[in-house]
Amino acid sequence: MTTELRHFIEGVLLVLAALLPIVNPLGGAPVFLALTANVDDATRSLLARKVAVNGFFLLMASVFVGGFVLEFFGLSVPVVQIAGGLVVCSLAWELLKEGEMLEDAKAASATGADAVETRAFYPLTLPLTVGPGSISVAITIGANHPTTVRSYLVAAVTSVVGVVIVCAAVYACYRYSRRLGELLGRTGTAVVLRLSAFILLCIGVQIVWNGADALLGITGAPRGRVP
């Protein structure tokens, strides 16, 4: 194995190791199924593809231009973590109590496929699939790209390949979420949904805590504070 190939494989594995546990397509599949409960398989497949494509472009934008956008607006990653974490907590809370979020999804499905597709970006892509945690990780990956042209190109290609694999996993898990639901049964799906929603709530709280800790230095020296 050549050195270039080894570096390429290591780079792809690094991106996968950083993003896949946070995106967690398998854990998001029951939530996706609940939010698309009253649509047919064709519409669900279309939504899964749209979410995967949206997630790809969102992660790519975070990797390559996310840092510049935050710098332009005078924002820091911890601020994004706090704001995004609150959004994640809000979504998870609605899923836990099966309130307004699920009712909105059912109402959308009752009015036709076009109404459901408007939800492909929010909340199905952001924050359910690509949330503030994965965005901040993607920004960090982009910030650590080498400065030399050759090394940068290799790092850029590994980032693209890694994100493509992550989004392919998202599509596969969401596309076949109904089969997963049939395998688990109605009771099992309800249990997994509530558990996934609770884990999502915990992730949101953790993201908010990480941002607050970075800004205020709760457990150490403050860092990333906006001037």
N, C-alpha and C positions, 0 to 999 in steps of 0.2 A: 504494500500500500504506500503510495507516494505521500509526501508531506502535505501537499496541497489538498489531496483527497481526505486525508485524516483531519485537517483543519476544517474542511467543509462539513464532514460528518459531525465533528465535535460542535461546530457552530449551529447546525440544525438541531442537534440533540439539546443544546443549551436553550435555544428558543422554545423547543417543545417542553422542556423541564420547567421553564419559567412561566409559560402561558397556559399550557394544557390543564394543570391543576386548578388554576384560577377561573378559566373559562368554564371548565367542568361540564362538557356537553352531556355526559351521561346523567349527571345530577340535575341538569336543567330540563331534561326531556319530560319528566312528569309535570313540571310547571308549564312547559310549552303545550303539553297535551291538555292541561286544564284550561289554559287560555284560548285554546282552539277546540273546545269540547264539542261544539255544535256545527262544525264544518265538515265537509266531505273529505275523502282522502286526497282528491286532486287539489283542492284548495290548500290542505295542510302541506302537501308536497311542494306547492308553489311558495307557500310561506316559508318553509324550511330552506328552500333555495334562496329566497330573498334575504333571509336572516344570515345565511352563510356568506352571501355576496356583500351585504351591508357590513358584516363583521370583518370581512377581509379588508375592505376599503378603510374602515374605521381604524383597524389595527395598523395598516400600512401608513395611514396618515399620522398616527401616533408615533410610529417608529421614525419616520423620515422628516416630518415637519412639526410634530407635537411640541418639541422643545422650543422651536422658534415662535410658534403661536403663543405659548405661555409667556415667553420673554417679551413679545410684542405688546401683550395686554398687561404686562407687569404682574403676572400670576406665578404662583409656585405650585409644584406638585402636591405639597401638603394641603393647599387650599382646594385643589381639585379633588383630593381624596376626601376631605370633609364634606364638600358639596355633593359629590357623587355617592358617598357612603350614606348620606341622609336620604337620597333618592332610592337607593337599594333597600334601606330600612323601611321606607314607605311602601314599596312594592311587596316586600316580604310580609309586612303586617297585614296588608289587604288579602294576601293569599292565605295567611294563617286563619283569618276570620271569615274567609270566603265572602268578602263584602263587595264593595263597589267595583274592584278590578275585574272580578269574574262576571259580575252582572253586566258590565260594559262589554266584555268579550262576547257574552251570549246575545246581547242586543245587537252587536255588530254582525254576528253570524246570522241573525234572523233577517237582516236587511239586505243580505247579498254578499257575494265574494269581494266586491270592490271595497265595501266598508271594512271587511276584515283585513284586507291587504294594507289599509292605511295604518294598521297596527304593526306592520312588519318591522318598522324602525323602532317605534316606542309603543309598548315596552319590550317587545320580543327580542330586538337586537340590543338596545340600550334601555335599561341597565341589566336585563335578564342574562344576556349572553356575553356581551362585551361591556363590562362595567368599569367603574373607576379604578378598581384594582388592576385589571388587565391593561387598561389604558396607561396607568402610571408605570407598570412594568414595561410596556412597549416603549414608552418615552425613555425609560432608563436604558433599554437595549439600544435605542437609537443614539442616545448620548454617549454610549461607550464604543461607538464605531471608530475604528482606527483612522488616522489622519492621512496616511499614504494612499495614493490612488488604488494601487493593486489590492492592498488589504481592505480598503473600503468597499471595493467592488465584490470581493469575496464575502465580506460581512453582510453586504446588502443582499446578495443572492441567497445566503443562508437564512436571512430574516424572511425573505419572500417565501422560500420553500417551507420553512417552519410554520409560517402563518397559513399557507395553503393547506398543510396537513391538519392544522388545528381546525380550520374552517370546514374541511372535508369531514372531519369527525363530527362537527356540529351538524352538518347536513344529514349525515347518516343517522345520528341519534334522534334528531327531530323528525326526519322523514319517517322513521319506523317507530315513533313514540307510541302509536296506537297498538302496534303489536306488543310492545313492552307492557302497555296497559292491559291488554288481553291476557298476557302471561301472568301478570300480578293479580288480576281480578279486580273487582270494584273495591273491595275492602283493602286489598294490598295497595292499589293505586292511591286511595285516600290516605293511607298511612304514609306511603312514600312521599306524596305531595306535601303533607303537613310537615314531615321530617325535612324535606328539601327546603320548604319555606322557612322553617326554623333555622336551618343551617345558613340559608341566605340572609336571614336577619342577623345572625351572629357574624357573618362575613361583613355585612354593612356596618355593624357596631365596631368591628375590628378595624375596618378601613377608616372610620371616623376617628377612632382612638389613635391610629398610626399618624393621621394627619395632625391631630391636636398635639400629640407628643412631639412631632417634628417641629411644629410651630412654637410651642410653649415650653418645650424641654421638661415635660413632666417627669420622665425617667432619666433625663440626662441634659446635656447642653442643648439649647434651642438651635435649630438649623432650618434653613429654607424659609426664614421669615421674610415676608414682603415688606420692603422699606416704606 
